[in-house]
Amino acid sequence: MSYRSRLSLLVLVDSVIVLLSIFIGNWLIAPTATIWLPALAASALVLFASHHIFAHFFKLYKRVWSYASIRELSAIFAAVTFSVAVTGIFQILAYQAVFSRTLLVTWMLHILLIGASRFSWRVYRDYQLKVDHTKRRTLIIGAGNGGTMVARQLTSSEMSELRPVAFIDDDPAKQQLEIMGVPVVGQSDCIPDIVRDKEIEHVIIAIPSLSKQGLNDIFEKCAHTKVKTQIMPSMEDIMSGRVNVSQIRDVQVEDLLGRDAVKLENEKIGQKLSGKTVLVTGAGGSIGSEVCRQIARFTPGRMILLGHGENSIYTVEMEMRTKYPAMLVEAVIADVQDESRMYEVMQEHKPDVVYHAAAHKHVPLMEKNPHEAIKNNVIGTKNAAEAANAAEVSSFVMVSTDKAVNPSSVMGASKRIAEMIVQHYDRVSDTKFVAVRFGNVLGSRGSVIPLFKKQIAAGGPVTVTHPDMTRYFMTIPEASRLVLQAGTIAKGGETFVLDMGEPVKIVDLAKNLIKLSGFTQDDIPIRFTGMRDGEKLFEELLGENEVHQEQIYPMIYRGKTPPVNISVIDQLIDDYMLTSDNDLRDRMLDIAHFKEKQLAMAAAK
């Protein structure tokens, strides 16, 4: 229906309702002794005119009544009340009397009939949606605010392919109740039975505040049903404004791994970063780019994005400029291996804080290319630290890894030596130098999850090196926030470690991904390939000589820093080009494990 036709229909319906209301109201009040007819006719004309004026003012003719709600009802109430009030004022001025009982009944009939004429559109539309059997029968887990919003969204959306037919909630007080016409039919223990009995075709977990363990428990029950399961965004994402509460999505393996995110001190982080110049090395990488996103929330004065790959730096730069137009963003193409370039950048921009995320991190590749591990992870860190010291940077935060603990690989050894460099410069510099150590980051480039997803998409098999291999996992945003928090609480020289909960078996991770992709292990088999060079069966977060039991912040530990003899590292850097791959690998591992004679002598002193 065109707008003109729709407007004409509404005006005609309202005109009939207005005239009927006042004449029927008068008849109901005094069926035998009617008000003087000229006065009644004049009042009807005033009511007629004032109604259309207020209907236009409150936009009753522009609203989409198939989506009518309390807001639309409030507009009807206001328009009718004002038009009846104007009619009463007219009666006082024209006849020195108010036909109050007639106007009261007229007001009630007016609201009733106008409301009925509008909301009948909504009732008809809801009925059509409700009886649409082409939509998939949907079970909503959680009958709280989140579940109610999801039910409302699905019920009111013509585009949705889902139709809510039942709620699940563990609150005994909600059992047997109905929410928006949808019954609460049981608790989470009954999910498999309810899916079967109600012929459920789709499940939505609608509890945004659900803990990781709680989500795991519910998902396990849903997994037994073989029905597609989706989830609402987390409370963290909703509160940050990144997503809307009704934006349901597939359950990701990130939702099931790890434990609840650590809440960090946003106020203190903001005090440290707000209005400051912040430089991020490796800004185009998985961690570096997320560090930039987290920093941008605290309104720094300038953000310097430093990286070697122009495409990735350009992508992050455009994202920052688009999302934070008031923030000054500068992209710098530079290689941390270039000492003079790092000095040049630091002296030009004079950053207050540096986050050093540039590094090679792929274990098997670095095992085959130890010289590159030295150049990027060791020399690159030394160049960045020296340049930061010369530029009198306030604090320097280096991103490290759990593979630096008792390293068995070239990559782990190179990161441990980088930590030692940072600890050394903290002792000789006014700049606060700290390292932040965490485990595997879910979804980062080169991580196991993207590999598993590709293998599943290709029909398998999913390759796992060893059935008992375990790793610690955390999300990219959480890892990045830890980096920011470390820079806030640092006194200098520390190695910060996040309590990452229980390690996860890689084979269990593979099984979950297969299950989340809608397959079974009969469809996508798992094949064990044997451990690769440099890999450990399990990772550690602190070495024996680093353990410091006290938490300096909830779920954040500080590792003790053993003595460092920088001359041994300098000698390694001086000699590395003249050293064979095997000898270089052994030398790096010796230094990382403090086996060099010079390190033993330094420790003895």
N, C-alpha and C positions, 0 to 999 in steps of 0.2 A: 504494500500500500504506500502511495506517495505521501510526502509530508502534507501537501495541501489537502488530500482526501482525508488523511488521518485527522488533521486539525478541524476540518469541517464536521466530521463525525463526532469528535469530542465536544465541540461547541454545541452541536445539536442535542446530544445526550445531556449535557449540563443544563441547557436551557429548559428542557423538559423536566429535569429533576428539580431545578430551582422553583419553577412555577407549581409543580405538583406538591413540593414540600410545604409551601406556605398555605396553599388552599386546603390540603389534607390536614395540616396542623390545626388550622382554624376549625375545620369540621370535627376533628377529634376532641377539641376543647369545648366547643359550643355547637353541637350539631343542629340545634333548633334555633339558637339565638346568635346568628353570625354577626361578626363585626360589620359595621357599616361598609357596604360594598365599595364605594369610591376609595375609602381609606385602605381597604384590603388590596384593591387593584393598584393604588399608588405605591403601597409598601412592596408589592410584588415586583413592580417595575424597578424600584430602588434596589431591591435584593438582586434582581436580574442583572442590573448594570454593575453593581458593586462586586458581585461574584466574578464576572468576567474580567473586571479590572484586577482584582486580587489573584485570580487564577493566572493571569498573565504575569503579574509581579512575582508570584511564587513558582512560575514555570510549570504549571500543571499540564500544559499542552506540549511541553518539550521533553517530558520524562519518558523513559522506556519502561512501561508498566509491566512488561513480562519479567522484569528484574526488581519489582517493587519490594521495598523493605520499610523499616521503621522511619527512615528519613523521608520517604514519600508520604507515609501516613502523617507525619508531622506537618508536611507542607499542606496536605488536605485540611488538617485540623486548623491551621493558621488561616488559610484562605476562607474557609467557611465561617470561622469565628469573627473575623474582621468584617466580612460582608453582612452578617447578622447584626453585629454591633452598629455598623453604619445605618442599617435599616431602623434599629431602635432609636438612634439619634435623630433620624428623619422624622419618626413618629412624634418625638418630643417637640421638635421644632414646628411641625405642621399641625399637630392635634393636641399638644400639651398633655399627652398621655402615651404610655408604652403598653402595648398589648403583650405583656411579659410571658404569659403562659403559652400564647400562640407562638411567640418567637422562640421560646425554649423547645417546644415540640418541633418547630420548623428546623431549628439548629440540629437537633438529634437526627431527624429524618434526612436532613441535608448531608450530614457526615456519613450516615449509614449508606445512603444510596450512591453518593459520589464515591465513597470507599469501595463499595461493592462493585460498581461499574469498572473501577480501575483494577482492583485486585483479582477480579475474575479472569483477567488476562494472564496474571501470574499463576493462578490455580490451574487454568487450562494448559499452560505451557509445562508446569511441573508434572501434571498428569501425563502429558504426552511423553515427557522424558522418562517418567517412572515406568511406563508400560513399554518402553523401547527395549525389546528383547534382544536386539542386536548388540547391546552393550554387555561387557563382561561383568559377571557377578563378582563383587569385590568385598573382601573382608578387611575392615580397618582395625588394626591393633592399637588400642589407646583411645579411650572415650573422654579424654580431657579436652583442653582448649585446642591442642594441635589436631586431634582427631575430628573435633567438631568443624574446624576450619576446612579440613580436607573433605569431609562429607558435604559441606556447603558448596565448596568449589566444584566437586563432581556432580552434585545434584543440579546446580544452576548452569552448568556449562553444556551447551549443545555439541561442542567440539570434542568433549571427552568421550573416550571409548569405554569408560568404566562406570558401573552403577553400584553404589554402596548398598549392601543388603544386610550387613550385620557388623556389630562392634564386638571386640574382645577387650576386657579390662580386668585387672587383678583386684580392683577395689570392690569389696563385697557390697558396699552401699549402692553401687551402680548396676548391680545385677537385676535383670528383668525390666529395667527402665528403657525408654525410647528417647533417642536424640535425633531431632529432625525426621521423625518417622522411622528411624533405623534402630532396631532393638539391640540391646547389649545381651549377648547370648551365652557368655561364659568367660572363663579365665584362660590365661595363656597355656596352662597345662592341657586344655581341651582343643588346642589348635588343629591337630590332625583330624580329630573326630568331627569338628565343626566344618572343616573344609570338605570333608566327605559328605556329611549330612545336608549341608546347605548348597552343595554343588558349586563351591567357590572356584572361580577361574583366575583370581588375582588377589594378592595380599599387599596391603600397605602398612608399614610400621610407622605409626604417627605419634611418636613420643620423642620430641626433640631434645628433652633433657635426659634421655636414657644413657646410662653408663655403658662403657665398652663391654663389660662382662654381661650386663643385662641384655644388650643387643646380641651378643654371642649366643646367649641362652635361647632367646626368642628365634633367632635365625636358624639355630639347629633344629628347633621344632618345625619351622616352616620348610626347612630343606627336606624333611621326610615326606612332605606332601607333593613335591615335584611341581608345585604351582609357582608361577613367577612372583617374586617378592621384591617390592620396592620400599623406599624409605623416605621420610621427610628429611630436610636438612638438619644439621646439628644446631643446638641453641647458640653455639659460638658463631656460626655462619649467619644465623638470623639476626642476632644482636649487632653484629658488625655491619649489617646492611648488604652483605654480598649477595644474599639470595632472599627470596620470599618464602614464607612458611608453607605455601601451597605448592612449591616447586618440588614435586616428588621426583626421585631418581632411582636408578638401580643401586642395589647394595654393592659397595665396592669392598675389595679386600682390605683397604685402609680403614674401613669402619670396624672391621673385626679384629685387627691386630693391635698390639700394644695395650695401653691403658689410658685412662682419662687424661686429657691434656693438663699440663701444669699451668696454673694461673699466675701470670707474671705481674710485676709492679709497673703498670702502664704509666702511672704518674711520675715515678722516678726516671723511667726511660725517657718520657717526654721532657723532663727537666734537662736531661743530658743532651738531647738531640734537637729540641725546638730552637729554631733560628740559627743552628750551627751549620758549618760546612762539613759534609760527610762524604768520604771517598770509599768506594767498594771496588776491590779488585776481583776479577772473575765475575763481573756483574752480569754477564750474559749466560752464566751457567745455571744449573737447577737451584743450587743453594744461593748463589750470589744474586740472582734475579729476585728470589723470594725475600732475601734480606732487604733488597731495595724496596719491595712492596711494603714490608713491615715498617721500614724507616719512614717511608712517605706518610704513614698515618700520623706521625709525630711532628709534622710540619717543619722539617729542617729548612734553613735558609737557602742552602745549595746542596745538590746531590751530584757527585762526580761519578760517572759510570765508566770504569776502566776495564778494558778487555782486549783480547787479541783478535777475536773473531768479529768482523765488522757487521755481519748479518745479525748475529745474536744481540750485539750491543744496540744496533739500530732498532730492533724489535722492542727491547726493554725501554729504550729512550722514548719511542713513540707511545708506549703504554703509559709511562710516567707523565708525559706531556698531556696526554688525553685525560687521564684520571685526576691529575693534580696540576691544573693549568697555572695556579698561583705560585707553584714551586719552581725555582730556577734549576734546570737540569742541564748538565753538560756531559756529552759523550767524549771519551778519550780513547783512541785506539793506541794501545801500548802493550808491550810484552814485559812481564815482570823479570824476564831473563836479561833485559837490557838495562844495565845499571845506570848509565847516564840518563836514559829516558825516564827512569823512575825518579831520579833526583830532580830532573827538569819539571816533571808533573807535580811533585810534592812542593817544590819551591814556588811554582806558578799559582797553585790553588790554595796552599797553606791550610789543609784540612784540620779540623778540630778532632775528628775521630776517623780512624781507618779500620775497615773490616776486610780482612785478607782472606778471600775465598778462592783465589786462583790456585789451581793444583791439578795434576794428573792423579786420577783415583782408580783406574781400572787395574786390578791386581794382575791378571795374566799378561796383559800388554806391557805393564811396567817390568814384569819378571823377564820379559824378552828384550826390554829396552832400558836397562838400568841407567845408562848415560842420560837419557831424557828425563828420568825420574830425578836425577841429581840436578839437572839444569832447571827444571820447572819447580819442583817441590822444595829443594834445598837452596839453590842459588837464588831462585825467584823470591823465596821468603827472606833470605839475607838481604837482597837488594831492597825489597819493600821496607824491611825493618830499619836498615841504615838510612834510607831516604826519609822515613818518618821521623827518625831520631834527629836528623839534620834540620828538618822542617819544624821541629819542636811541636809535634803532634801531641795532643793531650792523652789519647789512649789508642792502642793498637790491639785489635782482637783478631786472632788467627783461628780459622776453622780447621779442626783436626778430626781424627777418626779413632775408633776403638782398635783399628788394626795397628796403631802405633804402640799398643801394649804388648810386650813380649813378642815383637814382630817376627813373623816367619817369612815375610815377603819383602821384595824390594820396595813396593809401594808403602807398606807399613813402616819399614825402616826409614824411608825418606821423610815420612811425616813425623816420625819420632825425632829425627835429627832436626827437622824444622821447629818442633816444639822446643828443643834444646837451644836453638838459636834465639827464639823468642824469650826464653827464660834468661839467657845470657844478657840480652840487650836491656831487659828490665833492671838488671843489677847495675848497668853502667850508664843508664839514661834516665832523664827526668820524665820521659814518656812511660805511661803504664802499659806494659806488654803482658797479654794474657792469651791463653789458648783455650778453646772450647772443644771438647771431645764428645762425639756421639756415635751411634751405630749406623746401621744401614738406613738410608732415607728412602721411604716409599715413593716410587714414581720418578726418582731422579734418573738422569741419563746414565745408562749403563747398569742400572739396577736390575734385579732378577725379575721383577714383576712385568715390565714391558716385554722382556724376552719370553716369559711364560705366555703372555697374552698373544704374542705373534705365533708361538708354537700351537696354541689352542686354535687360533683362527685358521691355521694351515692344516688342521686335522690331527695334530700330534705327531709323534709322542712329545710329552713334556719331559725335558731332561733335567735330572737332579744328580749332583755329583756323588752324594753319599746319604743313605737313609737316616743317619744320626746327626747330620750337620745341622747346627742351630745358629741363629743370628738374632741380634737385638734390632728392633725396627722402631722408627718414629716417622711422623709425617714431615713434609717439607716445611709447612708453616710453623710447626712446633720447633723444629730444629733451628729455624731462622730466628724465632723469638728468643730461644735460649742464647743465641749469639748476642742479641741485643741486651738481654738481661745480664749476661756476663760482663759486658762493657760497663754496666751501671754499678754492679756490686764489687768490681775488681779493685784490689789494693795494689796489684802489680805482681807479676811472676807466677800467678796461679794457673793450674790446669783445672778447668771446670768440667764436671761430668754430670749428666742427667741420669737420675734413677729411671732406667728404661723398662722397669717391670721385668717380667719373665721372658727369657729368650724363646724364640719361635722355631720349631723345626721347619726346615725348608720344604720337606716333603709334605707337611701339613699345609703349608702355604700353597703348594701346587694343587693339593686336593681341594682346598677352598676355592681357588680360582677356577678349577674345572667345574665345580658345583655351581659357582656364581654365573658361569657362562652357559648354564643350562644343560650340561653334559654329565655323564657318569664316567667312571674310570674304564668301563667297557668301551665307551665311545672314544675317549682320549686316554690312552695308557701313559703311565709314568715309567721312564727308563733311567736307570742309574748308570752314570758314565765314569765314575771314579774321580777322586779329588785331583784338582789341577795344581800345577806348580805354584808354590807360595801360599796355598790355602791352608787354613786351620779348621779343625772340626768344630771348634767353638771359639767365640771371641770373648775378650775381657774388657772391662771398662777402666780398671786401675791395676797396676802392677803391685807386687808384694811390697816394694819399697815406697809406694806412693799412697798406700791406704791411709785415709784420714777419716775416721768414722763419723765425725760430726757433720750435720747438714748446716750449710751456711744460709740456706734458703730452702723452703719446702721442696723436697725431692731433687735438690741440687747439691752435689758434693764437691769438695775442693781436694784435689790430689796434692800430696806433698811433692816438692820439687827437689830431686837429687842434685848434687853438685855437677857443674858443667865445665869442661875444659874446652873453650872455643878454639884453641890452637889445633886440637885434633881435627875439628871440623874444617878449619881453614886449610889444613894440610890435605884433607880429603878433596876439597874443592880445587886446590892447586894441582893435585895429581890425577884427577879423575879422567882427563882426556888421554893420559898415557897408560891407563890401567885397562886390562881386558875386562870383558863383561863378568866372567866368573869371579875374578879377583875383586872387582868393584862391588859385586853383590856381597861377597864375604866381608869385605871391609865395612860396608854400610851396616850389615847386621851386627858386626862386632861393636861398632860405635853405639848403635841403638841399644845393645845389651850391656854397655859399659864394660866390654871385655878388653879394650885397648889398654896397654900398659900406662899410657899417659893418663887415662881416665882413672885407673886404679890409684895412681900416684896422687892425682888431684883430690880424690876422695879421702885418701889417707891424711893429706894435709888439713 
